[in-house]
Amino acid sequence: MLESTSDKLGGGTSSCDRMWTMEVQVTNGRKDRKRVSRTRDRRRESSQLQEIKQEATRGSLKRWKHYIQCDGSPDPSIAQEINTFISLWKEETNQTFMEVVEKSKLVLRLIEKLKLILMETPPFDLQEQNVIQYQGSILQLQELLHLKFNKATEILLRQASTLADLDSGNMEKVIQDENVTLYVWANLKKNPRYKSIKFAGTQIGFEIPKILATSDIALQLLHTHYDHVSPLKLVRTEQENNFLMTETVTDEGTKTTEVKTTEVTTIEVKTIEEPVSQEDQEEKYKNIVTYLEMVSICLPLAQLYLIENTTEKPFIYEDNEVDLCQFTTLGGVYHLDILELPPQYKPVNGWMIVQILQEGLQKFTYPPETVEDFDTENAFPPIEVTLKVHENVIFFEDPKVVRWDAEGKRWRTDGISNVSYDAEARLISFSLETFGPVTLIQDSHVNMPFLSWELKPLEINNVLLIVTTLFTEIQIQIKENLCMLISIKIKDKEHVSNLEGKWMSPISFIFALKEAGLNIFPSGHSHFYVVTNNKNPSVEMRAYRQMALLSSAFAFGWSKWNIVCNTTKVIFKAREQPTEELIENPKWVLLMFSGDRAQRLKMDENSNSYSEALKEGTEFHSTLYHMLKDVASREAMEKINNSNSLFIDSVCHMLLSIRFLSYS
């Protein structure tokens, strides 16, 4: 059963708020409207109508913007367009490495768009066939892109003899771009004493054994600044999201939340731009009410899904296998390959001819499968590798090196030894038994649990969120429907990040922070790896929604008592903050919220003992909004009433993603 919020919030209400205006009970697919707020005025209906129209046409607007760009790129959400793009690119041959690099920029944008569609689409709008289509397109683009890089490398290696260095007689080439860097070395002279390979102007290179120094081989290090090797994360489909949250009270008076499956019918909202008859007006109103009922059920459940904890780990990991629920790959993937040197170009009567091998570029097997003529212990030692850690990635601890097991489709820690890391030079060295893709990983929860947090308004529709962890302090600005990284402090020193000053949508922003190593976003599995407060998800969700609603005028902050109270309640600090003033010593009050009851506590942050006693002169309220409304100034209420709906949704999404009430 869903609660009702204030009936006087005016035109700036959000989808987080508007669903509280009615209570809907759903049983076996039949919607029985139990109660609708009687005081909803015309202004509120108009606001909701405009908001629904925005949501219903958001996808259409994106497609229209794509259409008017006229840049020739396909719409990746349309199967016919993306399949045509893939087919045409497969037919293109003899592309140089730089030509593939330029094409890769478009391909990476298409992959990013598909991933954002999967992440941004509300669960109740996500169809299973669409998920299959989008993920299939992503995999095809990833595989084709890597194939094109291999083909381009083959073309480059055919010219190795014409690109040989005058001093060493071997070929050495570095091609660098914003998304990919290629280091390639061709062994043309086969000098047994030339076993130390360092690419010019870098410390990146290899120490190879004698058998490789005397073989017709090439060494390739292709550093893709993205990870197209790890398996795609599963996306919950519409069929899996047909559930309903109900609450029951036990004999002991403890409230429990239960999620039950039920049939939720997908509803198509027909937009009538210019009603021309009374029937059109009635049909439009009926569509609005029906859509509101659906959203009032589905959206809170989608938000609950963001903070729900899984009951068990999804996989049983073997020894030396990397648990991708616990660790995150950072800085992209280093594709290390020993290649058989292809036939070289030869001048003949003024022409350059070359033999094209039908099987294409082949990998050199190391160690060889048959080793009868060798002392294997000495002839095939591990290869020493030195790599550069990506400059835009933060490691709070020494990174771990892992290798890709192509057969088992997993990252593994075995086969790697003698790892050393120079944090200042950002160089990592290790011994590798067999070549293949390697990457660096970091504990996903290195910054959890959080030490403290604070959410404070800067002005209307503009807040600052500060999260303090053991290693860093991260400041995030949320303005309207966009987020931006303000600053990062590591050991009380400012750290410059390439993300600073860039406005992004909340989901894109969260994705970018994770890729940079700034993961402050727990997953459904994080409670297996972090000590948490483990708050009731329903209570936690409602607290975030109401904080977001009030965030234009009120500041909220961490309280040490939150870990003391039981899991069905949350405690945090609050105060009204005039956005035009900078308060040096703010006076906080302690609030307790249990989902359906809010109160101001008698104790404060400096009290010696825990108490749930009510502050004198105050009373219980059903929501945080009603409680703070009693003490708020007229200016504060005006800011709250005039807050932009997209801003409130953005703040709410960020709070739900960080979950500081359970992870501080």
C-alpha positions, 0 to 999 in steps of 0.5 A: 500500500502506497502512502499519500504525500502533501496535496499542496505541492503545486506544479513542481512535483516529481514522479517520486512524489506524484505516485504517493497521491493515490493508493492502489491495490493490485490482485491477479492483474486487476487494478482496484483503485482504493483511494484517490487524493480528494484535494488534487487541484487543476494545477497539479493535474496540469503539472502531471499531464505535462510530466507524463507527456515529457516521459512518453515522448522522451524516446521520440525526442532522442530519435528525432535528434538523431534523425536531424543530425544527418551524420549517416550513423545508424540508430542502434535501437533499430535492428534493421539499421544496426544490422545493415551497418554491421554487414556493410562494415564487414564487407570493407577490407584492407583498412589501415589501423588509423582508419579502423581507429577512426571508425571505432569512435562511432562504434564505441558511441553506438555501444554506449548508446545501447548500454544507456538504453538498457540502463535508462529504460524503466524496468516496467517498460523493458521488453525481453525481446528488446534486451536480447536485441540490444545485447546481441548488437553490443556483442556483434559490434564488440567482436567485429571491432576487435576483428578489424583491429586484428586485420589492420595489425596484419596489414601493418605487419606485412610492411614491417621490413619497410618500416624497420628501425635503422639501428636495431633492424627491427620494426617498432610502432606505436599508434595512440588514440583517445580510446586505444593504443597499439604497441607492436614490435616485429623481430626481423633480425632475430638477434639472440642477444636482443631480448629486452624490448622497450618502446621508444619514449616509454618504459613499456615493454617485454623481456623475452626468452632466447627462443622468441628472440630467434623466431619469426615473431611479432609482439603486440600490445593492444591497449583498449581503454575499455573492457569488451572482454568481460561478460555483459551484466544481466538486465532484468526484463519486464517479465521478471519485474512483474512483482508487487510490494506488500507490507504486513505486521507480525504479532510482535508489531514488526513490519515486514515487506514482501514482494509478490509476483503478479500480472501487470499489464503494459499500458500504451498511453495515446497522446492527443495533442489537440482535443477536438471533441468531448470524447477526445478530452475524456479519452485523454484524461482516462489515459492519464489516470491509467498511466498514473495508476501504472506508474504509482505501482511500478516506479516505486518497485523499480526504485526498490529494485535499486536497493534490494539485496540478493539473498545469495551469490549468483555464482560459485567461483573456483580457486583463482577465478575472479569474483566480478561481484567483488572486483571491478576491471579498471583501465581497460584491457591489455591484449598481449599477443605473440604473432607469427610474422606474416610474409613481407612486401618484396620489390619486383620490377618496380612493384611491391608484391606480398603473399596473402595468407588465407588463414590470416594473422596467426598466433605463435604458440608459447610455450610450444605444444610439443617440447621434446627437444627442449629443457622446458624448465629453462627454455620457456620461462615466463615473459616479463611485461611492463605496462602503463596504468591508464592515467584517468583511473584511480587505484586506492590500493595496489592493482591486481593483475588478472588474465582472461581464460578464453575457454572458461570465459572468466578472469583468473589470477593464476599464471601471473607472478612477481607483480610490482607496482610503481604508483608514482610512475604508474607502471606495473610489472609482472611475469606472464606464463602465457600471452592473452588479454590481461587487465587490472582489478580493484576491490569494488568496495574499497570505499565502503562503508562510507565514513560520513555524508552530507546533502545540502542545497546550493540554490533551488534545483541545485544541491551538493552531495559530499561522500567521505570514505576511508581514502577519499572525499567526493563532492558531486553537484546535482543541478536540474537533471544533470550531475557533475563531479566537483572535486576529489580529495585523496589523503586531504590533497586535491586530485585532478580528474578528467571528469571534473566540470563535465555535466552528465545524466545521473546514469551516465555519471554513475557509469563514468565514476565506476570506470574511473575507480570511484565506485561509491555505488553498492550493488545487490551483492555488496552486502556479502562483502561490506559490513552494512546497517542493512536497513529495511529497503522500503524504509530506506527508499521512502527516506531518499524520496522525501529527502529529494523532495525537500533538498532545495531547502533542507540539508541532511547529513550522517548521524552516528545513531543510525547504526544503533537503531534497528533496521526498520528505522533510519536516523539522520541530521537535518536543518533548513539552509538559506542557500544564499548564506554560508553557515559556519556552525550549523545547528542540526536536529536529529530525525527518525523515520520508519517509512510511515512515521517521522519524528524529531528526537530529543537527543542530539549527535553529542548525547551520551546515550541512545534514546528514541524519546520525542523532542518536547513541543513536537509531534509525530508525522506521517512523512518528513515533508509534513514534519519539516513543513511545521518548522520551515520558513515561508521561503523554504516552502516556496523553494520546495513547491517550485522545485523542478520535477526532473531535479527531484528525480535526479537527486532521488536516483543518486541517493538510491544508487549510493545508499548511504543510510545502509552503507555508512 
